[in-house]
Each structure stands twice: as C-alpha cells, then as structure tokens.
C-alpha cells in the first residue's frame, strides 16, 4: 500500500514487515523506516497527520504520530 504525504513531498509505503517514507525529491537513495516489525497490510493518514497501519499478524489497526515507534491500538487485537 502507498500514500502520498503532500506536506513532506514523500511517499509512505507499506512493504513487507515495515513502513518506509521515501522523499520524492531527486537524489534520494534511501528510505526512512518509520515502523518496523509489523505485518503491514494497509495504511492511511488523517487530517491531523496520524498514520493508521493495519497489522495482519496481530489482527489490529494502530494509530501512530509520525516519528513515533509505538502506536495506539484503535481496532481489533482480539485474536483471529
């Protein structure tokens, strides 16, 4: 899953076991890992710039403030 962060002109990508931010500016050779060790299935961002990430392995959705590694569970997490 991919979303565009217009404020930072970057892409936020849910790939495998992590969420990565890539700048859209030329010369970028490395992404910034925002969240790791997560079975990421989908991502979304709200108007307050909170990132919502679904974790398929834990059957939950967590909300993250950008720069934060430990989000708050907002849905699920009760098993399969």
N, C-alpha and C positions, 0 to 999 in steps of 0.2 A: 504494500500500500504506500502511496506517496501523497504528500500535501505540499502546497507552496506557502511559505511564510513570507508574505509581501513586506512585512516590516524589516526583516533582515535580508531580504532578497536571497532566500535559500530554500532548498528542498529538504523536507524531513521525510525520511524513508524508513519504513518498517521492513527490515530484512533479516530473515532467519531468527537469530536469538538476540537481536539488538535493534535499537532505534538510533539512526545516524542523521546528523544535519550536514548537508553539503552546500557550500556557498555557490551561487550561480555566477559569480564573477570569474572572469578568465584567470587562469594561472592556478586554480585550485587543484591540488593533488591529493589531498587527504580530508576525509570527513571527520566530524567531531562526534564521538559516541555520546549520546545523551542518556540512554538507558541500555544496560546490558543484562544478560542472564534472564531473558524474558522470551516466552514463546509467542512472539508478536503475530497477531492476525490482522489487526486493523488499527488505524489511528485517526484522530480528529482533533481540531483545535477550536475553542470557543472564542467569543469576543474579548474576554479578559486574558487571552493567550495561555489558557490552561490546556495542556496536552492530555488527551484521553487515549489510553492504549489498552486494547483487549489482549489478554493473556490466555491463549487457548489451553495451555497446560494446567493452569490454575482455575480455569473457567470463571474468570473475573475481568472487570474493567477497572483500571486505576487512573486517577487524575494526578497529573504532575505539573508543578510550576516549573517552567523552563529553568534548567540548571540544577534541579532537584533530582536526587537519585532514588529516593523512597517516596513513592506516591501514596495517595489515599485511596483505598478501595471504595468504589461508588456503586458497584453492582456485582452480583454473583459471589463466587468463592465458597459455595456451599456443596461442593463435590461435582459429580459428573452431570 
